[in-house]
Amino acid sequence: MDFLPLFFDLKQKPCLLVGGGAIATRKARLLHKAQAKISVVSPTVEAELSTLIERSGGEHIVAEYDTKYLHDKILVISATDDEAVNQRVAKDCHARSLP
């Protein structure tokens, strides 16, 4: 078996999405269904994503990704089409033992 399926109780827990486009919106839909508190770091976000952020009680951080945004998060999803950013997020999360 290559992967272990895991389940997280995300109800009202702080999760971070890196990215504001279609990929992030798809991931945010799942986080919203899990009742997570969604924070998004991205210079811009799609309209639907903005609504999901608001409904979850989260926030839109209008900025480029930085490691400081990982503080207090229990789950991080890099949802960009920029492989370098996705790799940086993965490396930073691994260093902090963040899923």
Secondary structure, 3 states (H helix, E strand, C coil): CCCCCCCCCCCCCEEEEECCCHHHHHHHHHHHHCCCEEEEECCCCCHHHHHHHHHHCCEEECCCCCHHHHCCCCEEEECCCCHHHHHHHHHHHHHCCCC
